[in-house]
Amino acid sequence: MLNYFCKQPLWECTRTLAAVAQGREAADTVIRGARLVNVCTAEVLDDIDVAIACGRIAYVGPNAEHCIGEGTRVIEAAGQVIAPGFLDGHIHVESSMMGAGEYARAVLPHGTVGIYWDPHEVCNVLGLEGVKVMMEDAARTPLKAMVTTPSCVPAVPGFEDTGAFVGPEEIAESMTWDGVVGLGEMMNFPGVLAGTDHAHGELAATLAADKVITGHYSVPETDRGLNAYVACGVRCCHESTRAEDVLAKMRLGQYAQLRYGSAWLDLPQLAAAITETGIDTRFANLISDDTHPHTLVAEGHLDYILRMAVGLGIPVVTAIQMMTINTATCFRMEHELGSITPGKCADIVFLDNLEDLNVTRTMIDGEVVAENGQITFELAPFDYPAWVTHSMHPGRAITPDTFRVEAPAGTPDGDAVTVRAIELLPGSVPDREAHVALTVRDGALESDLGQDVLKTFVFERHHETGSFGVGFTKGFGIKRGAMASTVAHDAHNLLVVGTNDEDMALAANTLAEAGGGMVVVADGEVLGLVELPIAGLMNDLSAPQMSEKVHHLEQMWAEIGCTMPSPFMTMALIPLACLPELRLTNRGLVDCTTFSFVDLFVDENAAQ
């Protein structure tokens, strides 16, 4: 399986590597005069040469002149820094809103050589057949796109309707695929702790295939529950929001993945686990999780996270270890990836220096794949099947009347009714359950801009059931208009939030006609639209083109009053029923601390 990601398996080239290292055969490539970040010993070594053959490293030392022959390509590093190529230990490509090929084009110039990719977004819409299509797109590029099969389709069974289903049998079958290295984030930690057949069947299928289970333990509990979760073989987790979560996981031998993406900005809170403790950091990774195209274009990918980590006080070599050797070891691939040492794949990033950390060149399997911010290979547009680009099936007409929220029967106009509202926190994954008093008007409840409370609907869009859930959200700060998105984790149904019924209907119908996407409308006018016709999640445009569209959409969010960073990414978590505290799916409001449906209206007598 692993050699699917290497130019040539090691067993086929041991003689060549031995001969090149000793000078009996010429290397394909020699890097001369570099400063080497040795992640094995946490050293920076000056004036190092590296010889490459068969896409692998044959020699690392002070002088590789003996490896240079007539056909050897020599790259003069001239004192630049070389480090192992960067590995993202947890990423959802779909959150870039681009297909896998365009995503590779965007991240390779930033030193990313490999990703451990959980395509559960596309899987929730199109199933494992959709995952196969994405893998075909990725395979056209040099990027090592290593797949962890989505484990939670749906995220928490019984609480939402998705476009597909994945269970233990499907997991077992996928573990035989080339390119699959493990199980995607096991968000159904309640099922793991409760011992359900579904959750443990998926764990067993992965462990039986001797592959890695990736985790998602999103509650601030670090004793019995976390021990139980780790004991089941869950090797890593990216859902730490406190430094104590990071420490607890690492102390139990679980890899803590410190996240810094476009909206989930946890690293500043988590860095203290590294900078203030003096602990061994071998069980720490740096990951992005979700990165939208504007971030990729304006800031970068793992190089951006590296600069942020160093700026927060994490030593630069430690930070590089956290996205190279540590990540490879987490996925039990350190014998092939993650270090510039003999026998390993020649995946190398060139940096101008260890202060600015700007990537100047990226090599994969000994070939230069990006230089000075540009890829060095051709990439034709990918031909998506029609069923991938036609995924909007709401099964009902959506009109302004659809968004009427009836007050409890018999409630007089002018009286207040207390409702449960989802209170969103900027830059944070968890939300809070808020109780808000809304005034009944004409027998119904409306958005209350004075309290920053907005109507919120989730429509099932996969099987034409016509079902929808109703709720209210708090925290966006918008003063007019409506927003809608088919990027709505993880079922990716049609999510609509707004101040008035007419704009909400316009937003919903605009996306139905576009084949999916994200939209902002106000006063009967579409202000910003990002079309995402590929599964309702992605477009086939380039990163700069998508960045421009997304940036315009962000400006339109601000135009209607929103001050939240990356608001559409925070909005997209409203339906994710595996995250605390309160979520809304097409089936209704879910209390994600007790994992039970709750009523929109608060029974104040029961609360007393």
C-alpha positions in Angstrom: 0.0 0.0 0.0 2.6 2.6 1.1 4.6 2.2 -2.1 1.6 3.5 -4.0 2.9 6.9 -2.9 6.6 6.3 -3.9 8.3 6.5 -7.2 9.9 3.2 -6.7 9.6 0.7 -3.7 12.7 0.4 -1.6 13.1 -3.3 -2.3 13.6 -2.6 -6.0 16.4 0.0 -5.6 18.6 -1.1 -2.6 21.5 -2.0 -4.9 21.3 1.3 -6.7 21.1 3.3 -3.5 24.1 1.5 -2.0 26.1 2.0 -5.2 25.3 5.7 -5.4 26.1 6.3 -1.7 29.6 4.9 -2.3 30.2 6.6 -5.6 30.1 3.4 -7.8 27.0 4.8 -9.7 26.0 8.4 -10.4 23.1 10.0 -8.6 20.1 11.3 -10.6 20.3 14.6 -8.6 22.7 16.1 -6.1 21.7 19.0 -3.8 24.9 20.8 -2.9 25.7 23.2 0.0 22.5 23.3 2.0 21.6 23.9 5.6 19.9 20.7 6.7 17.1 20.6 9.2 17.7 17.1 10.7 14.4 16.2 12.3 15.8 13.0 13.7 18.2 14.8 16.0 16.6 18.3 16.1 19.8 19.9 14.6 20.5 22.3 11.8 23.6 21.1 10.0 25.6 23.4 7.7 27.2 22.6 4.3 25.3 19.4 3.7 25.0 17.6 0.3 22.2 15.2 -0.6 22.4 12.6 -3.4 19.2 11.2 -4.9 18.5 8.1 -7.0 15.3 6.1 -7.7 13.3 9.0 -6.2 15.0 8.3 -2.8 17.8 9.6 -0.8 21.1 7.7 -1.2 23.6 9.9 0.6 23.5 12.8 3.2 26.8 14.2 4.2 29.5 16.9 3.8 30.5 16.1 0.2 28.6 14.3 -2.5 31.1 14.9 -5.3 31.6 11.2 -5.6 27.9 10.8 -6.5 28.0 13.2 -9.4 28.3 11.7 -12.9 27.8 12.9 -16.5 24.0 12.8 -16.3 23.6 14.1 -12.7 21.5 17.2 -12.2 23.2 19.4 -9.6 21.1 21.9 -7.6 23.1 24.5 -5.8 21.4 25.3 -2.5 23.9 28.1 -1.8 23.2 28.0 1.9 19.4 27.7 1.6 17.7 25.6 4.2 16.4 22.1 3.2 13.8 20.3 5.3 11.6 17.2 4.8 8.5 18.0 2.7 5.6 19.1 4.9 2.8 16.6 5.7 -0.7 17.7 6.7 -1.9 15.1 9.2 -5.6 16.0 8.9 -7.2 17.9 6.0 -10.5 18.0 4.1 -9.7 19.0 0.6 -13.3 19.9 -0.1 -13.1 22.8 2.3 -10.8 24.5 -0.1 -13.8 24.6 -2.4 -11.6 23.1 -5.2 -11.2 19.7 -6.6 -8.2 17.6 -5.5 -6.1 18.5 -8.6 -6.5 22.3 -8.2 -5.9 21.8 -4.4 -2.6 20.2 -5.2 -1.7 23.0 -7.6 -2.3 25.4 -4.7 -0.4 23.7 -1.9 2.7 22.2 -3.6 4.4 25.6 -4.0 4.1 26.0 -0.2 6.1 23.0 0.6 3.3 20.5 1.2 4.3 17.1 -0.3 1.6 14.9 1.4 -1.8 15.1 3.0 -3.7 12.7 5.1 -7.0 13.4 3.7 -10.5 12.6 5.1 -12.9 13.2 2.2 -16.0 12.8 4.3 -17.6 15.9 2.8 -17.9 14.5 -0.6 -18.7 11.1 0.8 -21.7 12.4 2.7 -23.1 13.7 -0.6 -22.0 11.1 -3.1 -20.8 8.1 -1.1 -17.6 6.1 -1.6 -18.0 6.3 -5.4 -17.6 10.1 -5.1 -14.5 9.5 -3.0 -13.1 7.4 -5.9 -13.6 10.2 -8.3 -11.8 12.6 -6.1 -8.9 10.2 -5.7 -8.7 9.9 -9.5 -8.3 13.7 -9.7 -5.6 13.7 -7.0 -3.7 10.9 -8.7 -3.0 13.1 -11.7 -0.7 15.2 -9.5 2.6 14.6 -7.6 0.9 15.4 -4.3 0.8 12.3 -2.0 -2.9 12.4 -1.2 -3.3 9.6 1.3 -6.9 8.9 2.1 -8.5 8.0 5.4 -11.9 6.5 4.6 -14.7 8.6 6.0 -16.0 6.9 9.2 -19.1 8.9 10.0 -21.5 9.0 7.1 -23.7 10.2 8.7 -21.7 12.0 11.4 -23.9 10.7 14.2 -26.4 8.1 12.9 -30.1 8.9 13.5 -29.8 12.7 13.7 -29.6 13.8 10.0 -30.2 12.6 6.5 -27.1 12.3 4.2 -26.6 11.4 0.6 -25.0 8.1 1.5 -24.2 5.6 4.2 -20.9 4.1 5.3 -20.7 1.2 7.8 -18.3 -1.5 8.8 -18.7 -3.5 5.6 -17.9 -0.5 3.4 -14.9 0.4 5.6 -13.5 -3.1 5.3 -13.8 -3.0 1.5 -12.2 0.4 1.3 -9.2 -0.7 3.3 -8.1 -2.8 0.2 -7.9 0.3 -2.0 -4.6 1.7 -3.2 -4.2 5.0 -1.6 -6.2 4.4 1.6 -4.0 4.5 4.7 -6.6 4.5 7.5 -9.9 5.5 9.0 -11.2 9.1 8.8 -11.9 11.0 12.0 -14.1 8.9 14.3 -16.6 11.7 15.2 -19.0 9.2 16.7 -17.1 9.1 20.0 -20.4 8.6 21.8 -20.8 5.3 19.9 -17.2 4.3 20.7 -17.7 5.0 24.4 -21.1 3.2 24.4 -19.7 0.2 22.6 -22.1 0.3 19.6 -21.8 -2.3 16.9 -21.5 0.3 14.2 -18.7 2.3 15.7 -16.7 -0.7 16.9 -17.3 -2.6 13.7 -15.6 0.2 11.8 -12.7 0.3 14.3 -12.3 -3.4 14.0 -12.3 -3.4 10.2 -9.5 -0.8 10.2 -7.4 -2.5 12.9 -7.8 -5.8 11.1 -6.3 -4.2 8.0 -3.4 -2.9 10.2 -4.2 0.7 9.4 -4.4 3.9 11.4 -7.6 5.2 13.1 -7.8 9.0 13.2 -9.9 10.7 15.9 -12.3 13.5 16.8 -12.8 13.8 20.6 -14.5 17.1 20.9 -15.5 17.3 24.6 -13.4 18.8 27.4 -13.1 15.5 29.2 -9.7 14.1 29.8 -10.2 11.1 32.1 -12.4 8.1 31.7 -13.9 8.9 28.4 -10.6 9.9 26.8 -8.9 6.8 28.1 -11.6 4.6 26.7 -11.3 6.4 23.3 -7.5 6.0 23.1 -7.8 2.4 24.3 -9.8 1.6 21.2 -6.8 2.4 18.9 -7.6 6.0 18.0 -4.1 7.2 17.2 -4.6 11.0 16.8 -7.1 13.8 17.4 -7.4 17.3 16.1 -10.2 18.5 18.3 -8.2 20.1 21.1 -9.3 23.6 22.1 -7.4 23.9 25.4 -3.7 23.3 26.2 -4.8 20.8 28.8 -6.5 18.7 26.1 -3.2 18.6 24.2 -1.3 17.5 27.2 -3.8 14.9 28.2 -3.8 13.3 24.8 0.0 13.2 24.4 0.4 11.8 27.9 -1.9 8.9 26.9 0.2 8.3 23.8 -2.3 9.8 21.3 -1.0 12.3 18.7 -2.4 15.7 19.5 -2.9 17.6 16.2 -2.7 21.3 16.8 -5.0 23.1 14.4 -4.7 26.4 12.6 -6.9 26.7 9.5 -9.0 29.5 8.1 -11.7 29.5 10.8 -10.6 27.1 13.5 -7.8 29.1 15.1 -6.9 26.9 18.0 -3.1 27.0 17.8 -2.6 30.2 19.8 -4.5 28.6 22.7 -2.7 25.3 22.3 0.9 26.4 21.9 1.4 26.8 25.6 1.3 23.0 25.9 4.6 23.1 24.0 6.2 26.4 25.0 5.4 26.4 28.8 6.0 22.8 29.8 9.3 21.5 28.3 7.6 18.2 27.4 8.8 15.9 24.7 7.0 17.0 21.5 7.2 13.8 19.5 3.4 13.2 19.9 2.5 16.7 18.6 1.5 17.5 15.0 0.6 20.8 13.2 -2.4 20.5 10.9 -4.8 22.7 9.0 -8.1 20.7 9.0 -9.9 23.2 6.8 -8.3 25.9 4.6 -10.3 28.0 2.2 -8.9 29.3 -1.1 -8.3 32.9 0.1 -6.1 31.7 2.9 -4.1 29.5 0.5 -3.5 32.3 -1.9 -2.9 35.1 0.6 -1.1 33.3 3.4 -0.1 29.7 2.3 -0.7 26.3 3.7 1.6 24.5 6.1 4.3 27.1 5.6 1.8 29.6 7.0 1.1 27.4 10.0 4.8 26.9 10.5 5.4 30.7 10.6 2.4 31.1 13.1 3.8 28.3 15.3 7.3 29.9 15.4 5.7 33.3 16.1 3.9 31.8 19.1 7.2 30.6 20.6 7.5 27.1 19.4 11.2 26.5 18.3 11.5 26.4 14.5 13.1 22.9 14.4 10.4 21.6 16.8 7.7 23.1 14.6 9.2 21.5 11.5 9.3 18.1 13.3 5.6 18.6 14.1 4.7 18.6 10.4 7.2 16.1 9.1 8.7 13.2 11.1 6.0 13.4 13.8 3.2 13.2 11.2 4.9 10.4 9.3 5.3 8.4 12.6 1.7 9.0 13.6 0.7 7.2 10.4 3.5 4.6 10.8 5.2 5.8 7.7 8.4 7.2 9.1 10.4 4.5 7.4 9.4 6.1 4.1 8.5 9.7 4.8 9.2 12.6 7.1 13.0 12.9 7.1 16.0 13.6 4.9 17.8 10.4 5.6 19.1 7.6 3.4 16.5 5.3 1.9 13.6 7.7 2.4 11.5 9.3 -0.4 13.3 12.4 -1.6 10.5 14.7 -0.6 12.3 18.0 0.2 11.3 21.6 0.8 13.8 24.5 0.2 13.4 27.5 2.5 15.1 30.9 2.1 16.1 30.9 5.8 14.9 29.8 9.2 13.6 33.2 10.1 11.3 34.2 7.2 10.5 30.5 6.3 9.6 31.3 2.7 9.4 28.2 0.4 11.4 28.5 -2.7 11.3 25.0 -4.1 9.4 21.7 -3.5 10.7 18.3 -4.5 8.7 15.0 -4.4 10.4 11.7 -5.1 13.5 13.7 -6.3 11.6 15.8 -8.9 11.1 19.5 -8.6 7.3 20.0 -8.6 7.2 23.6 -7.6 9.6 26.5 -7.8 9.3 30.2 -6.8 5.6 29.9 -6.2 4.7 28.0 -9.4 4.1 24.3 -10.1 6.4 22.8 -12.7 4.0 20.3 -14.3 1.0 20.6 -16.6 -2.5 19.9 -15.2 -5.4 19.6 -17.5 -9.0 20.2 -16.3 -10.6 17.1 -14.8 -13.6 15.6 -16.4 -16.3 15.1 -13.7 -19.1 12.6 -14.3 -22.6 14.3 -14.6 -23.8 12.6 -11.4 -21.1 14.5 -9.5 -22.2 17.9 -10.8 -25.9 17.4 -10.3 -26.5 16.8 -6.6 -29.3 19.3 -5.6 -32.5 17.3 -5.0 -34.5 19.3 -2.3 -37.8 17.7 -3.3 -40.0 20.7 -2.5 -40.7 24.2 -3.6 -39.2 26.8 -1.3 -41.2 30.0 -0.9 -41.2 32.8 1.7 -44.1 31.0 3.4 -41.8 28.0 3.9 -39.9 30.1 6.5 -42.9 30.9 8.7 -42.2 29.7 12.3 -45.5 29.1 14.1 -45.7 30.1 17.7 -47.0 27.6 20.2 -50.7 27.2 19.7 -52.8 29.6 21.7 -50.0 32.1 22.4 -51.4 35.6 22.1 -49.7 38.2 19.9 -47.4 40.4 21.9 -46.5 37.7 24.3 -42.9 36.4 24.6 -41.9 32.8 23.9 -38.5 31.4 24.9 -36.7 29.5 22.3 -33.4 27.6 22.1 -30.9 29.4 20.0 -27.5 28.3 18.7 -25.0 30.9 19.9 -21.9 30.9 17.6 -18.5 31.9 18.8 -16.1 33.5 16.3 -13.1 31.4 15.3 -14.3 28.5 17.5 -15.8 25.1 16.8 -18.0 24.6 19.9 -21.1 26.7 20.2 -23.4 27.5 23.2 -27.1 26.9 23.8 -28.8 30.2 24.5 -32.4 30.8 25.6 -33.9 33.8 23.9 -37.3 35.5 24.4 -39.0 36.3 21.1 -42.2 38.3 20.7 -45.1 36.6 18.9 -46.5 38.6 16.0 -49.3 37.4 13.8 -49.0 33.9 15.4 -45.4 33.5 14.4 -41.8 34.2 15.4 -39.5 36.3 13.4 -35.7 37.1 13.5 -34.9 39.7 16.2 -32.0 41.9 15.0 -31.9 43.7 18.3 -30.9 40.5 20.0 -28.8 39.3 17.0 -31.2 36.3 16.6 -31.8 34.9 13.1 -34.1 32.3 11.7 -32.2 29.2 10.6 -33.5 26.4 8.4 -31.8 23.1 7.1 -33.4 21.4 4.1 -32.6 17.9 3.1 -31.2 18.0 -0.5 -30.2 14.5 -1.4 -33.2 12.2 -1.6 -36.1 14.6 -2.4 -37.7 14.0 1.0 -38.7 17.6 1.5 -37.8 17.5 5.2 -36.4 20.4 7.0 -35.4 21.5 10.5 -36.2 24.9 12.1 -34.1 26.9 14.6 -32.6 30.2 15.5 -28.9 31.3 15.6 -27.2 34.1 17.5 -23.8 35.7 16.9 -23.6 36.7 13.2 -24.4 40.3 13.7 -26.0 40.9 10.3 -28.6 43.6 10.0 -30.3 42.7 6.7 -30.6 40.0 4.1 -29.9 36.2 4.2 -27.2 33.7 3.6 -27.4 30.1 2.3 -24.9 27.3 1.8 -24.7 23.7 0.7 -21.4 23.5 2.6 -23.1 22.5 5.8 -21.2 19.8 7.7 -21.4 16.9 7.5 -24.5 16.0 5.6 -24.2 19.1 3.5 -27.9 19.8 3.2 -29.1 23.2 2.3 -28.6 25.7 5.2 -30.4 29.0 5.2 -29.9 31.8 7.7 -31.6 35.2 7.5 -33.4 38.3 8.7 -36.5 37.9 6.5 -38.5 35.2 4.7 -38.3 36.7 1.2 -34.5 37.0 1.2 -34.2 33.5 2.7 -36.3 32.1 -0.1 -34.2 33.9 -2.7 -31.0 32.5 -1.2 -32.3 29.0 -1.1 -33.5 29.0 -4.7 -30.4 30.6 -6.0 -28.3 27.7 -4.7 -30.8 25.2 -6.0 -30.4 26.6 -9.5 -26.6 26.9 -9.2 -26.2 23.3 -8.3 -25.0 24.3 -4.8 -22.6 26.8 -3.3 -22.7 29.8 -0.9 -24.7 33.0 -1.4 -25.4 36.3 0.3 -28.6 38.2 -0.6 -30.2 41.4 0.6 -33.3 43.4 -0.4 -34.2 40.9 -3.1 -30.8 41.1 -4.7 -28.0 38.5 -4.9 -24.9 40.3 -3.6 -22.4 37.5 -3.7 -22.5 34.0 -5.1 -19.8 31.2 -5.1 -21.1 28.4 -7.3 -20.0 24.9 -6.1 -21.5 22.5 -8.6 -19.2 19.6 -7.8 -21.3 17.8 -5.1 -22.5 21.2 -3.9 -19.0 21.6 -2.3 -16.4 22.5 -5.0 -15.7 24.3 -8.2 -13.2 23.4 -10.9 -11.7 26.9 -10.9 -8.1 27.6 -9.8 -7.2 28.8 -6.3 -6.7 32.5 -7.4 -10.1 32.5 -9.1 -11.8 30.8 -6.2 -10.1 33.2 -3.8 -11.5 36.2 -5.7 -15.0 34.8 -5.5 -14.7 33.9 -1.8 -13.1 37.2 -0.9 -16.0 39.0 -2.6 -18.5 36.8 -0.7 -16.7 37.8 2.6 -17.0 41.4 1.6 -20.8 41.0 1.1 -21.1 39.3 4.5 -19.5 42.5 5.9 -21.8 44.6 3.8 -24.9 43.1 5.6 -23.2 43.7 8.9 -21.2 40.6 9.8 -17.9 41.0 11.6 -17.2 37.3 12.2 -13.9 36.0 10.6 -14.6 33.4 7.9 -18.3 33.5 8.7 -19.3 30.9 6.1 -17.0 28.3 7.7 -18.5 28.9 11.2 -22.0 28.9 9.7 -21.2 25.5 8.0 -20.9 23.9 11.5 -24.5 24.8 12.5 -25.7 21.3 11.4 -22.8 19.2 12.7 -24.4 17.1 15.4 -21.2 15.7 16.9 -20.1 19.0 18.2 -21.2 20.6 21.5 -23.6 22.1 22.4 -26.6 22.7 20.2 -26.9 22.0 16.5 -29.7 22.0 13.8 -30.1 19.3 11.2 -32.8 18.6 8.7 -34.5 16.5 11.4 -34.5 19.2 14.1 -32.5 20.6 17.0 -30.0 18.3 18.6 -28.6 18.6 22.1 -25.0 17.4 21.4 -24.2 17.0 25.1 -26.9 14.4 25.6 -27.3 13.4 22.0 -31.0 13.8 21.9 -33.5 15.9 20.0 -34.9 18.9 21.8 -37.8 21.1 21.2 -37.4 24.6 19.8 -39.4 26.0 22.6 -38.1 26.0 26.2 -40.5 24.6 28.8 -39.7 27.2 31.5 -41.7 25.3 34.1 -39.6 22.2 33.5 -36.5 24.3 33.7 -37.5 25.5 37.2 
